Amino acid sequence: MKKLRFAELKVLEDEHILSSVLPGKYLYVGGFGFSRPGARSHTNDGHGNSDHHVHNDCECFVIFQGKGLLELNKEFIPITAGDVIVIEAGEDHHLISDKDSPLVTLWCHAGQEMHSYATDKT
């Protein structure tokens, strides 16, 4: 896991904005999320019980608003607006949103292929 501030990103010309910290030539999947107060991401039962959540590639979270905790391999790391978190392949991860200041995040993955809409000719 890497944790840095948004201002620390080095934007490389003709590459995506996270290319200095997220391996892959193109951003290919992602989204913008508004968390409920106290919510824990990637939890199927809705009660914060153990749900193992890992990827075969890196995932990046940019914290736009709020604060909370990053649960990483069962350890808890404070996160807040302006943080850029890169989860390495194989790391179990969950975001836990603060009850009074819920998280608003951008999440994405990068790879060697463009997202499907960029290559769709229909």
Secondary structure, DSSP 8 states (H G I E B T S, - for coil): -EEEEGGG----TTS-TTTTTS-SSEEEEEEEEE--TT-BTT-SSSS--------SS-EEEEEEE-EEEEEETTEEEEEETTEEEEE-TT--EEEEE-SSS--EEEEEEEESS--HHHH---
